[in-house]
Amino acid sequence: MMFCRVRSILRRAAPAAIALLAFASAPVSATEMGYAVVPTTTIYPGETVSGDRLQEVEVTNPNLKGDYAKSIGQVSGMISKRTLLPGRTISVSALREPYTVTRGSSIRMIFTVGEMTISAAGSPLEDGMTGQLIRVRNMDSGVIVSGTVLKDGTIHVATK
């Protein structure tokens, strides 16, 4: 009697189980999943990520989430903050923009008040990217000031 009841339950549940398995194992196309960028060689911290060391691969893991790079153009020219291993996705947070000015180099400092502009030679005391506030030593007076790095590599000195 018990055997007949179990067989009856299985007979009713089988079509639903088959439909569920068919839905769960349905392939997801690459256009739905997208692409990810992976290095072809090991890229160490501080190295520039170049397009010839990267490849775009089809994402096949539906559990892959996060801020991984999806195109080579998105990461080419960036600087690695961590070791990037071949065949592993590249996290966008593992990259940074290249520095516009580097510590110890010779740069031009600009100070503007109204229509008056004063320019002087300076030396950054730290590396800086465009838009970043850094400390700079005036080469003539030795005074240390703070300024914002401009895109052309000059430093716009901040007023106090």
Secondary structure as GFF3:
##gff-version 3
##sequence-region A 1 160
A	DSSP	alpha_helix	2	24	.	.	.	ID=ss1
A	DSSP	alpha_helix	30	33	.	.	.	ID=ss2
A	DSSP	beta_strand	35	39	.	.	.	ID=ss3
A	DSSP	three_ten_helix	51	53	.	.	.	ID=ss4
A	DSSP	beta_strand	54	58	.	.	.	ID=ss5
A	DSSP	alpha_helix	72	75	.	.	.	ID=ss6
A	DSSP	beta_strand	79	80	.	.	.	ID=ss7
A	DSSP	three_ten_helix	92	94	.	.	.	ID=ss8
A	DSSP	beta_strand	95	96	.	.	.	ID=ss9
A	DSSP	beta_strand	107	113	.	.	.	ID=ss10
A	DSSP	beta_strand	116	124	.	.	.	ID=ss11
A	DSSP	beta_strand	133	138	.	.	.	ID=ss12
A	DSSP	beta_strand	144	149	.	.	.	ID=ss13
A	DSSP	beta_strand	155	157	.	.	.	ID=ss14
###
